[in-house]
Amino acid sequence: MSKKIDCQTHRFIVSEKDAHRRLDNFIHGFMPQYTRSYVTRLIKSNAIHVNQQLKKQGYLVRTGDQVTLTIPESEPQTDLPEPIPLEILYEDMDLLVINKQAGLVVHPAPGHANGTLINALLHYNSEQFSKVDRYGIVHRLDQDTTGCLLIAKTRFSQTFLNHAFKERNIEKKYCALVKGQMKKKQGIIDFPIGRHPTNRKKMSIHARQHRKAETHWKVSCQFDFFSLLDILLKTGRTHQIRVHLAAINHPIVGDPLYGKNRNYHNIQPEIQAHLKQINRQMLHAQQLGFIHPTNKRFIRIDAPLPDDMIKMLDTLKNV
């Protein structure tokens, strides 16, 4: 649990379940709005102490360790506002929920220096989001995954929501169109996930270093060669749903990274023609449920399906 000392300093007490994690991974787990590279820079700049002592990023935290993190004042603004449209699902003084469109990258990255969600937020309300760490980002969706994305508008809301994600107090429901018919109506996938041993762009259930991951699924609709699933995400590992569904031989339709076999034989020509037009994974973050940081009421936000998934489902239903 994090105790806020002032607007820049946070203190964590390592619980038994977090013991033996690397210091950089431990911090990133509590503060996911900061990239691992940024956490590493904080450690090297002596901004992070363990029991009032400096430790290296590879230090394995122990139960009862007191970790103190001091965030420096915000760096000068370098990201620029861009008029990127945002579909607002919910907004108040504390937070914002958008229906993220496919193709929108959350953070600038190699090959995506602009045109990101951050650029869009600065255009939407530069004065608000430029004052919040990491522009209020508290979780992420893959570039081509659509749906509910929650953004904090104040430092207090950001700390509160970070803790809620860390403690798995956020309900995250998705829907996905997958290859093949499921043998059961529902199930749980709990393969641990880590970085792929040879392909650094991918995650894998066969990683050398991995973390617990749990995905609950339920069949919403069955088609001849496909299934529409409702998914409840219990943990939030990178690419978790995509990796887990591919691991049970039901990859998400259109997934360019984990959908190994995109050749669909014995399928009606109308469906094959539509499949050729799909250029992303058919995965949508359909609902977020969370306790509001200020009024402490539980709210749920729903995001309507994107047009490409609606068209694909209509094709499957009508053929």
Short mmCIF file of the C-alpha atoms (twelve columns), coordinates in Angstrom:
data_MODEL
# 
_entry.id   MODEL 
# 
loop_
_atom_site.group_PDB 
_atom_site.id 
_atom_site.type_symbol 
_atom_site.label_atom_id 
_atom_site.label_alt_id 
_atom_site.label_comp_id 
_atom_site.label_asym_id 
_atom_site.label_seq_id 
_atom_site.Cartn_x 
_atom_site.Cartn_y 
_atom_site.Cartn_z 
_atom_site.pdbx_PDB_model_num 
ATOM 1   C CA . MET A 1   0.000   0.000   0.000   1 
ATOM 2   C CA . SER A 2   1.241   3.496   -0.845  1 
ATOM 3   C CA . LYS A 3   1.190   6.347   1.640   1 
ATOM 4   C CA . LYS A 4   1.487   9.777   0.081   1 
ATOM 5   C CA . ILE A 5   3.852   12.022  2.072   1 
ATOM 6   C CA . ASP A 6   3.616   15.047  -0.261  1 
ATOM 7   C CA . CYS A 7   2.889   15.656  -3.925  1 
ATOM 8   C CA . GLN A 8   6.200   14.127  -5.012  1 
ATOM 9   C CA . THR A 9   7.071   11.423  -2.471  1 
ATOM 10  C CA . HIS A 10  5.588   7.954   -1.998  1 
ATOM 11  C CA . ARG A 11  6.344   5.232   0.528   1 
ATOM 12  C CA . PHE A 12  5.728   1.500   0.038   1 
ATOM 13  C CA . ILE A 13  5.962   -1.390  2.473   1 
ATOM 14  C CA . VAL A 14  6.824   -4.655  0.718   1 
ATOM 15  C CA . SER A 15  4.208   -7.323  1.369   1 
ATOM 16  C CA . GLU A 16  4.914   -11.040 1.441   1 
ATOM 17  C CA . LYS A 17  3.383   -11.537 -1.997  1 
ATOM 18  C CA . ASP A 18  5.719   -8.907  -3.512  1 
ATOM 19  C CA . ALA A 19  8.882   -10.214 -1.844  1 
ATOM 20  C CA . HIS A 20  11.771  -11.384 -4.056  1 
ATOM 21  C CA . ARG A 21  10.841  -9.074  -6.952  1 
ATOM 22  C CA . ARG A 22  13.484  -6.842  -8.499  1 
ATOM 23  C CA . LEU A 23  13.367  -3.306  -7.169  1 
ATOM 24  C CA . ASP A 24  12.668  -1.783  -10.596 1 
ATOM 25  C CA . ASN A 25  9.834   -4.257  -11.268 1 
ATOM 26  C CA . PHE A 26  8.392   -3.670  -7.807  1 
ATOM 27  C CA . ILE A 27  8.246   0.099   -8.358  1 
ATOM 28  C CA . HIS A 28  6.833   -0.293  -11.865 1 
ATOM 29  C CA . GLY A 29  4.105   -2.571  -10.475 1 
ATOM 30  C CA . PHE A 30  2.925   0.136   -8.085  1 
ATOM 31  C CA . MET A 31  3.480   3.038   -10.470 1 
ATOM 32  C CA . PRO A 32  2.650   1.670   -13.956 1 
ATOM 33  C CA . GLN A 33  2.379   5.160   -15.419 1 
ATOM 34  C CA . TYR A 34  6.193   5.230   -15.301 1 
ATOM 35  C CA . THR A 35  8.099   3.157   -17.838 1 
ATOM 36  C CA . ARG A 36  10.736  0.723   -16.592 1 
ATOM 37  C CA . SER A 37  13.442  2.856   -18.212 1 
ATOM 38  C CA . TYR A 38  12.214  5.882   -16.252 1 
ATOM 39  C CA . VAL A 39  12.215  3.868   -13.009 1 
ATOM 40  C CA . THR A 40  15.774  2.804   -13.788 1 
ATOM 41  C CA . ARG A 41  16.764  6.461   -14.214 1 
ATOM 42  C CA . LEU A 42  15.171  7.256   -10.838 1 
ATOM 43  C CA . ILE A 43  17.158  4.482   -9.155  1 
ATOM 44  C CA . LYS A 44  20.423  5.613   -10.757 1 
ATOM 45  C CA . SER A 45  19.739  9.216   -9.751  1 
ATOM 46  C CA . ASN A 46  19.322  8.165   -6.087  1 
ATOM 47  C CA . ALA A 47  15.592  8.994   -6.052  1 
ATOM 48  C CA . ILE A 48  14.652  5.579   -4.628  1 
ATOM 49  C CA . HIS A 49  15.737  4.281   -1.219  1 
ATOM 50  C CA . VAL A 50  15.174  0.943   0.511   1 
ATOM 51  C CA . ASN A 51  15.213  1.211   4.292   1 
ATOM 52  C CA . GLN A 52  16.874  4.632   3.801   1 
ATOM 53  C CA . GLN A 53  19.679  3.035   1.793   1 
ATOM 54  C CA . LEU A 54  20.489  3.150   -1.909  1 
ATOM 55  C CA . LYS A 55  20.052  -0.102  -3.818  1 
ATOM 56  C CA . LYS A 56  20.641  -1.176  -7.409  1 
ATOM 57  C CA . GLN A 57  17.746  -1.902  -9.773  1 
ATOM 58  C CA . GLY A 58  18.346  -5.660  -9.489  1 
ATOM 59  C CA . TYR A 59  17.983  -5.701  -5.699  1 
ATOM 60  C CA . LEU A 60  15.379  -8.275  -4.624  1 
ATOM 61  C CA . VAL A 61  12.987  -6.628  -2.212  1 
ATOM 62  C CA . ARG A 62  12.153  -8.393  1.046   1 
ATOM 63  C CA . THR A 63  9.011   -8.582  3.137   1 
ATOM 64  C CA . GLY A 64  8.813   -5.503  5.350   1 
ATOM 65  C CA . ASP A 65  11.253  -3.411  3.301   1 
ATOM 66  C CA . GLN A 66  10.339  0.263   3.277   1 
ATOM 67  C CA . VAL A 67  10.755  1.685   -0.217  1 
ATOM 68  C CA . THR A 68  10.701  5.462   -0.592  1 
ATOM 69  C CA . LEU A 69  10.243  7.017   -4.013  1 
ATOM 70  C CA . THR A 70  10.784  10.733  -4.610  1 
ATOM 71  C CA . ILE A 71  9.583   11.969  -7.981  1 
ATOM 72  C CA . PRO A 72  11.446  15.037  -9.261  1 
ATOM 73  C CA . GLU A 73  9.489   18.039  -10.419 1 
ATOM 74  C CA . SER A 74  7.962   17.601  -13.842 1 
ATOM 75  C CA . GLU A 75  10.436  17.958  -16.668 1 
ATOM 76  C CA . PRO A 76  9.941   20.768  -19.197 1 
ATOM 77  C CA . GLN A 77  7.112   20.092  -21.636 1 
ATOM 78  C CA . THR A 78  8.378   18.421  -24.803 1 
ATOM 79  C CA . ASP A 79  5.259   16.710  -26.168 1 
ATOM 80  C CA . LEU A 80  3.085   18.856  -28.390 1 
ATOM 81  C CA . PRO A 81  -0.703  19.067  -28.657 1 
ATOM 82  C CA . GLU A 82  -2.219  17.453  -31.745 1 
ATOM 83  C CA . PRO A 83  -5.873  17.631  -32.861 1 
ATOM 84  C CA . ILE A 84  -6.521  13.900  -32.540 1 
ATOM 85  C CA . PRO A 85  -10.212 13.126  -31.927 1 
ATOM 86  C CA . LEU A 86  -11.168 11.496  -28.625 1 
ATOM 87  C CA . GLU A 87  -14.460 9.731   -27.947 1 
ATOM 88  C CA . ILE A 88  -15.304 10.706  -24.365 1 
ATOM 89  C CA . LEU A 89  -17.310 8.104   -22.452 1 
ATOM 90  C CA . TYR A 90  -17.151 9.794   -19.048 1 
ATOM 91  C CA . GLU A 91  -15.519 12.858  -17.534 1 
ATOM 92  C CA . ASP A 92  -15.547 14.774  -14.252 1 
ATOM 93  C CA . MET A 93  -13.102 16.867  -12.221 1 
ATOM 94  C CA . ASP A 94  -10.998 13.816  -11.294 1 
ATOM 95  C CA . LEU A 95  -10.819 11.507  -14.287 1 
ATOM 96  C CA . LEU A 96  -11.543 10.867  -17.916 1 
ATOM 97  C CA . VAL A 97  -12.591 7.663   -19.701 1 
ATOM 98  C CA . ILE A 98  -12.265 7.426   -23.466 1 
ATOM 99  C CA . ASN A 99  -13.187 4.827   -26.052 1 
ATOM 100 C CA . LYS A 100 -9.729  4.395   -27.575 1 
ATOM 101 C CA . GLN A 101 -9.686  3.916   -31.314 1 
ATOM 102 C CA . ALA A 102 -7.571  1.317   -33.111 1 
ATOM 103 C CA . GLY A 103 -4.130  2.558   -34.140 1 
ATOM 104 C CA . LEU A 104 -3.763  5.059   -31.322 1 
ATOM 105 C CA . VAL A 105 -0.525  4.546   -29.371 1 
ATOM 106 C CA . VAL A 106 -0.750  5.527   -25.691 1 
ATOM 107 C CA . HIS A 107 2.862   6.651   -25.137 1 
ATOM 108 C CA . PRO A 108 5.429   7.933   -27.637 1 
ATOM 109 C CA . ALA A 109 7.777   5.127   -28.659 1 
ATOM 110 C CA . PRO A 110 10.291  4.368   -31.421 1 
ATOM 111 C CA . GLY A 111 8.367   4.795   -34.655 1 
ATOM 112 C CA . HIS A 112 5.581   6.673   -32.854 1 
ATOM 113 C CA . ALA A 113 7.086   9.966   -31.745 1 
ATOM 114 C CA . ASN A 114 3.785   11.758  -32.276 1 
ATOM 115 C CA . GLY A 115 0.161   11.005  -32.998 1 
ATOM 116 C CA . THR A 116 -0.216  9.413   -29.553 1 
ATOM 117 C CA . LEU A 117 -2.835  9.616   -26.834 1 
ATOM 118 C CA . ILE A 118 -0.568  12.017  -24.951 1 
ATOM 119 C CA . ASN A 119 -0.580  14.406  -27.899 1 
ATOM 120 C CA . ALA A 120 -4.359  14.126  -28.037 1 
ATOM 121 C CA . LEU A 121 -4.752  14.802  -24.293 1 
ATOM 122 C CA . LEU A 122 -2.561  17.896  -24.500 1 
ATOM 123 C CA . HIS A 123 -4.748  19.222  -27.303 1 
ATOM 124 C CA . TYR A 124 -7.921  18.377  -25.363 1 
ATOM 125 C CA . ASN A 125 -6.774  20.048  -22.127 1 
ATOM 126 C CA . SER A 126 -3.092  20.955  -22.007 1 
ATOM 127 C CA . GLU A 127 -3.337  22.927  -18.774 1 
ATOM 128 C CA . GLN A 128 -4.873  19.970  -16.921 1 
ATOM 129 C CA . PHE A 129 -2.857  17.012  -18.194 1 
ATOM 130 C CA . SER A 130 0.538   18.714  -18.319 1 
ATOM 131 C CA . LYS A 131 0.379   19.052  -14.519 1 
ATOM 132 C CA . VAL A 132 -0.101  15.321  -13.865 1 
ATOM 133 C CA . ASP A 133 2.709   12.722  -13.858 1 
ATOM 134 C CA . ARG A 134 2.851   10.870  -17.161 1 
ATOM 135 C CA . TYR A 135 -0.099  13.008  -18.283 1 
ATOM 136 C CA . GLY A 136 -2.482  11.023  -16.105 1 
ATOM 137 C CA . ILE A 137 -1.955  7.637   -17.754 1 
ATOM 138 C CA . VAL A 138 -2.698  4.857   -15.232 1 
ATOM 139 C CA . HIS A 139 -2.939  1.848   -17.570 1 
ATOM 140 C CA . ARG A 140 -2.550  1.016   -21.226 1 
ATOM 141 C CA . LEU A 141 -4.176  -0.729  -24.153 1 
ATOM 142 C CA . ASP A 142 -2.218  -2.151  -27.078 1 
ATOM 143 C CA . GLN A 143 -2.042  0.099   -30.127 1 
ATOM 144 C CA . ASP A 144 -4.734  -1.811  -32.029 1 
ATOM 145 C CA . THR A 145 -6.928  -2.778  -29.083 1 
ATOM 146 C CA . THR A 146 -9.990  -0.557  -28.761 1 
ATOM 147 C CA . GLY A 147 -12.181 0.397   -25.825 1 
ATOM 148 C CA . CYS A 148 -12.247 1.832   -22.313 1 
ATOM 149 C CA . LEU A 149 -9.122  3.680   -21.215 1 
ATOM 150 C CA . LEU A 150 -9.040  5.443   -17.855 1 
ATOM 151 C CA . ILE A 151 -6.985  8.635   -17.355 1 
ATOM 152 C CA . ALA A 152 -6.432  10.571  -14.131 1 
ATOM 153 C CA . LYS A 153 -6.765  14.347  -14.113 1 
ATOM 154 C CA . THR A 154 -5.150  15.011  -10.701 1 
ATOM 155 C CA . ARG A 155 -2.190  13.622  -8.796  1 
ATOM 156 C CA . PHE A 156 -4.500  12.384  -6.032  1 
ATOM 157 C CA . SER A 157 -6.689  10.495  -8.520  1 
ATOM 158 C CA . GLN A 158 -3.616  9.042   -10.195 1 
ATOM 159 C CA . THR A 159 -2.205  7.680   -6.940  1 
ATOM 160 C CA . PHE A 160 -5.610  6.279   -5.941  1 
ATOM 161 C CA . LEU A 161 -6.182  4.566   -9.312  1 
ATOM 162 C CA . ASN A 162 -2.621  3.225   -9.506  1 
ATOM 163 C CA . HIS A 163 -3.190  1.535   -6.172  1 
ATOM 164 C CA . ALA A 164 -6.566  0.178   -7.346  1 
ATOM 165 C CA . PHE A 165 -4.956  -1.380  -10.428 1 
ATOM 166 C CA . LYS A 166 -2.130  -2.793  -8.325  1 
ATOM 167 C CA . GLU A 167 -4.558  -4.402  -5.864  1 
ATOM 168 C CA . ARG A 168 -6.756  -5.690  -8.737  1 
ATOM 169 C CA . ASN A 169 -9.725  -3.657  -7.602  1 
ATOM 170 C CA . ILE A 170 -10.531 -2.560  -11.157 1 
ATOM 171 C CA . GLU A 171 -13.015 -4.663  -13.142 1 
ATOM 172 C CA . LYS A 172 -11.692 -5.080  -16.685 1 
ATOM 173 C CA . LYS A 173 -14.048 -6.761  -19.148 1 
ATOM 174 C CA . TYR A 174 -13.184 -7.378  -22.785 1 
ATOM 175 C CA . CYS A 175 -14.728 -9.085  -25.779 1 
ATOM 176 C CA . ALA A 176 -12.720 -10.935 -28.388 1 
ATOM 177 C CA . LEU A 177 -13.464 -12.788 -31.600 1 
ATOM 178 C CA . VAL A 178 -11.299 -15.906 -31.731 1 
ATOM 179 C CA . LYS A 179 -10.582 -18.673 -34.163 1 
ATOM 180 C CA . GLY A 180 -12.449 -21.968 -33.704 1 
ATOM 181 C CA . GLN A 181 -15.313 -23.179 -31.531 1 
ATOM 182 C CA . MET A 182 -14.694 -23.532 -27.813 1 
ATOM 183 C CA . LYS A 183 -15.153 -26.995 -26.331 1 
ATOM 184 C CA . LYS A 184 -16.574 -25.562 -23.106 1 
ATOM 185 C CA . LYS A 185 -18.892 -22.666 -22.357 1 
ATOM 186 C CA . GLN A 186 -16.415 -20.996 -20.028 1 
ATOM 187 C CA . GLY A 187 -12.991 -21.446 -18.517 1 
ATOM 188 C CA . ILE A 188 -9.917  -19.974 -16.845 1 
ATOM 189 C CA . ILE A 189 -6.446  -19.625 -18.376 1 
ATOM 190 C CA . ASP A 190 -3.720  -19.203 -15.776 1 
ATOM 191 C CA . PHE A 191 -0.431  -19.736 -17.596 1 
ATOM 192 C CA . PRO A 192 2.276   -17.408 -16.224 1 
ATOM 193 C CA . ILE A 193 3.542   -14.828 -18.718 1 
ATOM 194 C CA . GLY A 194 6.930   -13.231 -19.341 1 
ATOM 195 C CA . ARG A 195 9.086   -11.862 -22.119 1 
ATOM 196 C CA . HIS A 196 9.536   -14.269 -25.047 1 
ATOM 197 C CA . PRO A 197 12.956  -15.976 -24.801 1 
ATOM 198 C CA . THR A 198 14.004  -15.050 -28.368 1 
ATOM 199 C CA . ASN A 199 11.545  -12.471 -29.738 1 
ATOM 200 C CA . ARG A 200 11.665  -9.366  -27.537 1 
ATOM 201 C CA . LYS A 201 8.523   -7.934  -29.158 1 
ATOM 202 C CA . LYS A 202 6.441   -10.834 -27.899 1 
ATOM 203 C CA . MET A 203 5.324   -12.238 -24.565 1 
ATOM 204 C CA . SER A 204 5.178   -15.959 -23.881 1 
ATOM 205 C CA . ILE A 205 3.977   -18.650 -21.471 1 
ATOM 206 C CA . HIS A 206 7.423   -20.237 -21.855 1 
ATOM 207 C CA . ALA A 207 9.447   -17.286 -20.565 1 
ATOM 208 C CA . ARG A 208 12.477  -17.774 -18.334 1 
ATOM 209 C CA . GLN A 209 11.217  -15.071 -15.991 1 
ATOM 210 C CA . HIS A 210 7.465   -14.858 -15.669 1 
ATOM 211 C CA . ARG A 211 4.628   -13.575 -13.514 1 
ATOM 212 C CA . LYS A 212 1.252   -14.987 -12.573 1 
ATOM 213 C CA . ALA A 213 -1.511  -14.230 -15.068 1 
ATOM 214 C CA . GLU A 214 -5.188  -15.146 -14.975 1 
ATOM 215 C CA . THR A 215 -7.811  -14.741 -17.690 1 
ATOM 216 C CA . HIS A 216 -11.475 -15.776 -17.314 1 
ATOM 217 C CA . TRP A 217 -13.506 -16.348 -20.484 1 
ATOM 218 C CA . LYS A 218 -17.097 -17.188 -21.354 1 
ATOM 219 C CA . VAL A 219 -18.675 -17.906 -24.734 1 
ATOM 220 C CA . SER A 220 -21.007 -15.142 -25.828 1 
ATOM 221 C CA . CYS A 221 -21.761 -16.517 -29.301 1 
ATOM 222 C CA . GLN A 222 -20.566 -19.468 -31.404 1 
ATOM 223 C CA . PHE A 223 -20.191 -19.467 -35.170 1 
ATOM 224 C CA . ASP A 224 -19.107 -22.251 -37.527 1 
ATOM 225 C CA . PHE A 225 -15.418 -21.410 -37.358 1 
ATOM 226 C CA . PHE A 226 -15.254 -18.678 -34.718 1 
ATOM 227 C CA . SER A 227 -16.303 -17.801 -31.166 1 
ATOM 228 C CA . LEU A 228 -17.126 -14.479 -29.570 1 
ATOM 229 C CA . LEU A 229 -15.869 -14.429 -25.985 1 
ATOM 230 C CA . ASP A 230 -16.572 -12.266 -22.971 1 
ATOM 231 C CA . ILE A 231 -13.343 -11.943 -20.997 1 
ATOM 232 C CA . LEU A 232 -12.680 -10.865 -17.428 1 
ATOM 233 C CA . LEU A 233 -9.068  -9.901  -16.851 1 
ATOM 234 C CA . LYS A 234 -7.894  -10.722 -13.325 1 
ATOM 235 C CA . THR A 235 -4.303  -9.590  -13.903 1 
ATOM 236 C CA . GLY A 236 -2.883  -7.080  -16.376 1 
ATOM 237 C CA . ARG A 237 0.212   -8.492  -18.025 1 
ATOM 238 C CA . THR A 238 1.440   -7.180  -21.356 1 
ATOM 239 C CA . HIS A 239 -0.481  -8.825  -24.241 1 
ATOM 240 C CA . GLN A 240 -2.109  -11.145 -21.669 1 
ATOM 241 C CA . ILE A 241 -5.384  -11.922 -23.459 1 
ATOM 242 C CA . ARG A 242 -3.667  -12.334 -26.814 1 
ATOM 243 C CA . VAL A 243 -0.999  -14.652 -25.392 1 
ATOM 244 C CA . HIS A 244 -3.431  -16.742 -23.331 1 
ATOM 245 C CA . LEU A 245 -5.919  -17.306 -26.149 1 
ATOM 246 C CA . ALA A 246 -3.162  -18.205 -28.595 1 
ATOM 247 C CA . ALA A 247 -1.770  -20.652 -26.006 1 
ATOM 248 C CA . ILE A 248 -5.035  -22.645 -26.004 1 
ATOM 249 C CA . ASN A 249 -5.102  -22.631 -29.824 1 
ATOM 250 C CA . HIS A 250 -7.825  -20.014 -30.137 1 
ATOM 251 C CA . PRO A 251 -5.884  -16.923 -31.279 1 
ATOM 252 C CA . ILE A 252 -7.729  -13.652 -31.684 1 
ATOM 253 C CA . VAL A 253 -8.874  -13.079 -35.247 1 
ATOM 254 C CA . GLY A 254 -6.560  -10.654 -37.049 1 
ATOM 255 C CA . ASP A 255 -3.796  -10.751 -34.436 1 
ATOM 256 C CA . PRO A 256 -0.599  -10.114 -36.434 1 
ATOM 257 C CA . LEU A 257 1.726   -11.159 -33.595 1 
ATOM 258 C CA . TYR A 258 0.113   -14.201 -31.991 1 
ATOM 259 C CA . GLY A 259 -2.307  -15.409 -34.674 1 
ATOM 260 C CA . LYS A 260 0.174   -17.800 -36.280 1 
ATOM 261 C CA . ASN A 261 -2.243  -19.413 -38.718 1 
ATOM 262 C CA . ARG A 262 -4.308  -16.792 -40.479 1 
ATOM 263 C CA . ASN A 263 -5.300  -19.150 -43.314 1 
ATOM 264 C CA . TYR A 264 -8.927  -20.162 -42.856 1 
ATOM 265 C CA . HIS A 265 -9.836  -23.130 -45.029 1 
ATOM 266 C CA . ASN A 266 -13.350 -24.346 -45.864 1 
ATOM 267 C CA . ILE A 267 -14.861 -20.987 -44.947 1 
ATOM 268 C CA . GLN A 268 -17.489 -19.234 -47.036 1 
ATOM 269 C CA . PRO A 269 -16.045 -16.783 -49.604 1 
ATOM 270 C CA . GLU A 270 -17.946 -13.858 -48.052 1 
ATOM 271 C CA . ILE A 271 -16.226 -14.459 -44.711 1 
ATOM 272 C CA . GLN A 272 -12.801 -14.975 -46.304 1 
ATOM 273 C CA . ALA A 273 -13.180 -11.681 -48.156 1 
ATOM 274 C CA . HIS A 274 -14.000 -9.890  -44.906 1 
ATOM 275 C CA . LEU A 275 -11.092 -11.522 -43.070 1 
ATOM 276 C CA . LYS A 276 -8.667  -10.144 -45.650 1 
ATOM 277 C CA . GLN A 277 -9.795  -6.636  -44.761 1 
ATOM 278 C CA . ILE A 278 -9.013  -7.045  -41.056 1 
ATOM 279 C CA . ASN A 279 -5.650  -5.522  -40.125 1 
ATOM 280 C CA . ARG A 280 -5.751  -5.726  -36.315 1 
ATOM 281 C CA . GLN A 281 -6.710  -8.053  -33.484 1 
ATOM 282 C CA . MET A 282 -10.488 -8.218  -32.859 1 
ATOM 283 C CA . LEU A 283 -10.128 -7.294  -29.186 1 
ATOM 284 C CA . HIS A 284 -12.159 -4.620  -27.407 1 
ATOM 285 C CA . ALA A 285 -12.027 -3.343  -23.806 1 
ATOM 286 C CA . GLN A 286 -15.778 -3.303  -23.325 1 
ATOM 287 C CA . GLN A 287 -16.162 -2.227  -19.708 1 
ATOM 288 C CA . LEU A 288 -14.289 -0.723  -16.758 1 
ATOM 289 C CA . GLY A 289 -15.622 -0.808  -13.201 1 
ATOM 290 C CA . PHE A 290 -13.929 1.060   -10.370 1 
ATOM 291 C CA . ILE A 291 -14.372 2.991   -7.152  1 
ATOM 292 C CA . HIS A 292 -14.305 6.716   -7.818  1 
ATOM 293 C CA . PRO A 293 -11.253 8.374   -6.187  1 
ATOM 294 C CA . THR A 294 -13.244 11.225  -4.623  1 
ATOM 295 C CA . ASN A 295 -16.830 10.167  -3.917  1 
ATOM 296 C CA . LYS A 296 -15.894 6.487   -3.381  1 
ATOM 297 C CA . ARG A 297 -18.887 5.296   -5.381  1 
ATOM 298 C CA . PHE A 298 -18.495 2.283   -7.669  1 
ATOM 299 C CA . ILE A 299 -19.120 3.141   -11.315 1 
ATOM 300 C CA . ARG A 300 -19.076 1.158   -14.549 1 
ATOM 301 C CA . ILE A 301 -18.272 2.598   -17.954 1 
ATOM 302 C CA . ASP A 302 -19.146 0.769   -21.196 1 
ATOM 303 C CA . ALA A 303 -17.589 1.314   -24.610 1 
ATOM 304 C CA . PRO A 304 -19.598 0.442   -27.748 1 
ATOM 305 C CA . LEU A 305 -18.054 -1.991  -30.190 1 
ATOM 306 C CA . PRO A 306 -15.988 -0.460  -33.002 1 
ATOM 307 C CA . ASP A 307 -17.320 -0.576  -36.545 1 
ATOM 308 C CA . ASP A 308 -14.873 -3.205  -37.794 1 
ATOM 309 C CA . MET A 309 -15.956 -5.708  -35.148 1 
ATOM 310 C CA . ILE A 310 -19.634 -4.946  -35.742 1 
ATOM 311 C CA . LYS A 311 -19.217 -5.554  -39.478 1 
ATOM 312 C CA . MET A 312 -17.334 -8.796  -38.892 1 
ATOM 313 C CA . LEU A 313 -19.966 -10.101 -36.486 1 
ATOM 314 C CA . ASP A 314 -22.784 -9.109  -38.849 1 
ATOM 315 C CA . THR A 315 -21.062 -11.027 -41.643 1 
ATOM 316 C CA . LEU A 316 -20.737 -14.137 -39.476 1 
ATOM 317 C CA . LYS A 317 -24.375 -13.944 -38.384 1 
ATOM 318 C CA . ASN A 318 -25.763 -13.458 -41.871 1 
ATOM 319 C CA . VAL A 319 -23.767 -16.071 -43.810 1 
# 
